[in-house]
């Protein structure tokens, strides 16, 4: 396994773990010691090769298909992708409904469609942000600033919106 592939695989492993709100030590605790934090961390950094068997077991532990953990093809080692748009659902719950009602309903619909009820964070696509901008009668960049001010969206989202506007 090339070191670049191992790093891409590791990034996928880390993304799945963090999406589930788990720290490395959280993985060790949840797995009752089956997955050691130091080992999972070394897989995520690409420092240690993971066998197909262990990858399948890790996918099962995370409750995702193995192919979700495999790196996709990126033409010529493309530049770093823009940050994902991740809604903080716990913060969203604290925003008054008269402001956040449409976003709360939209997020609940996405969660229902995905069967994703972790209740902490929700990744959305650029298309979702554009749809929400129409609902809120604002441009995507103005809505992004609003969501950041509510603490619902990470300030890094500005780069995702800016890079998409350029493309």
C-alpha positions in Angstrom: 0.0 0.0 0.0 1.5 3.3 -1.0 2.0 5.9 1.7 -0.3 8.3 -0.2 -3.1 5.7 -0.4 -2.6 4.9 3.3 -2.9 8.6 4.2 -6.1 8.9 2.1 -7.5 5.8 3.7 -6.6 7.2 7.1 -8.3 10.4 6.4 -11.5 8.5 5.5 -11.2 6.5 8.8 -10.8 9.7 10.8 -13.7 11.4 9.0 -16.1 8.5 9.8 -14.9 8.4 13.5 -15.3 12.1 14.0 -18.7 12.1 12.2 -19.8 9.7 14.8 -18.5 12.0 17.5 -15.9 9.6 18.8 -12.4 10.4 20.0 -9.7 7.8 19.6 -10.1 6.9 23.2 -13.8 6.8 22.7 -13.3 4.1 20.0 -11.3 2.1 22.5 -14.0 2.5 25.2 -16.9 1.8 22.9 -15.2 -1.3 21.5 -14.3 -2.5 25.0 -10.6 -2.5 24.2 -11.0 -4.4 20.8 -9.7 -1.3 19.0 -6.7 0.4 20.7 -6.6 4.2 20.4 -2.9 4.0 19.4 -3.6 1.5 16.6 -6.6 3.3 15.2 -4.6 6.6 15.4 -1.7 5.0 13.4 -4.2 3.8 10.8 -5.6 7.3 10.5 -2.2 8.9 10.1 -1.2 6.3 7.5 1.7 5.2 9.7 0.5 1.6 9.8 -0.9 -0.7 7.1 -4.4 -2.1 7.8 -5.3 -5.5 6.5 -8.4 -6.1 4.5 -9.8 -8.2 7.4 -9.1 -5.5 9.9 -10.6 -2.8 7.6 -13.8 -4.9 7.2 -13.9 -5.3 11.0 -13.4 -1.6 11.5 -16.2 -0.8 9.0 -18.5 -3.1 10.8 -17.6 -1.4 14.1 -18.4 2.0 12.7 -21.6 0.6 11.0 -20.6 1.6 7.5 -20.0 -0.3 4.2 -16.3 -1.1 3.6 -16.3 1.0 0.4 -17.1 4.1 2.5 -13.6 3.7 4.0 -11.8 3.3 0.7 -10.3 6.4 -0.9 -11.9 7.6 -4.1 -10.0 8.4 -7.2 -8.8 12.0 -7.3 -7.3 13.2 -10.6 -3.5 13.7 -10.2 -3.6 14.0 -6.4 -5.9 17.0 -6.5 -5.4 19.9 -4.1 -6.9 19.8 -0.6 -10.7 19.6 -1.0 -12.7 22.5 0.5 -13.9 21.9 4.0 -17.2 20.1 4.4 -20.3 22.0 5.4 -21.1 20.5 8.8 -24.0 21.7 10.9 -23.7 21.6 14.7 -27.2 20.2 15.6 -26.7 20.8 19.3 -26.1 24.5 18.7 -29.0 24.6 16.2 -31.3 23.4 18.9 -30.4 26.5 21.0 -31.3 29.0 18.2 -34.8 30.4 18.5 -37.3 28.6 16.2 -38.4 31.8 14.6 -34.9 32.1 13.2 -33.9 28.5 12.8 -37.2 26.7 12.1 -36.7 26.2 8.3 -33.1 24.9 8.9 -34.2 22.6 11.7 -37.0 21.1 9.5 -34.6 20.8 6.6 -31.9 19.1 8.8 -34.6 16.7 10.3 -35.6 15.7 6.7 -32.0 15.0 5.7 -31.5 13.0 8.9 -34.6 11.0 8.2 -33.6 10.3 4.6 -30.1 9.1 5.7 -31.3 7.3 8.8 -28.6 9.4 10.6 -29.7 10.3 14.1 -26.5 10.9 15.9 -28.0 14.3 16.8 -24.6 16.1 17.1 -23.6 17.0 13.6 -24.9 16.8 10.1 -22.9 17.1 6.9 -24.7 19.0 4.1 -23.8 19.5 0.4 -23.4 22.8 -1.5 -26.7 22.1 -3.1 -28.4 21.9 0.3 -26.8 25.3 1.2 -28.1 26.8 -2.0 -31.6 25.4 -1.3 -31.5 26.8 2.2 -30.4 30.2 0.8 -33.5 30.2 -1.4 -35.7 29.3 1.6 -34.1 32.1 3.7 -34.2 34.5 0.7 -30.4 35.2 1.0 -27.3 34.4 -1.0 -25.4 31.3 0.0 -22.5 33.5 1.3 -24.8 35.7 3.4 -26.6 32.6 4.8 -23.2 31.1 5.6 -22.3 34.1 7.6 -25.7 33.9 9.4 -25.1 30.3 10.3 -21.6 31.0 11.5 -22.9 33.8 13.7 -25.4 31.4 15.3 -22.5 28.9 15.9 -24.2 26.3 13.8 -21.5 26.3 11.0 -17.8 26.3 11.5 -16.0 29.5 10.2 -14.0 27.2 7.8 -17.3 26.9 5.8 -16.4 30.3 4.3 -13.7 28.6 2.3 -16.1 25.9 1.0 -18.6 28.5 -0.1 -15.9 30.7 -1.6 -14.2 27.8 -3.5 -17.6 26.7 -4.8 -18.4 30.3 -6.0 -15.1 30.4 -7.9 -15.8 27.1 -9.7 
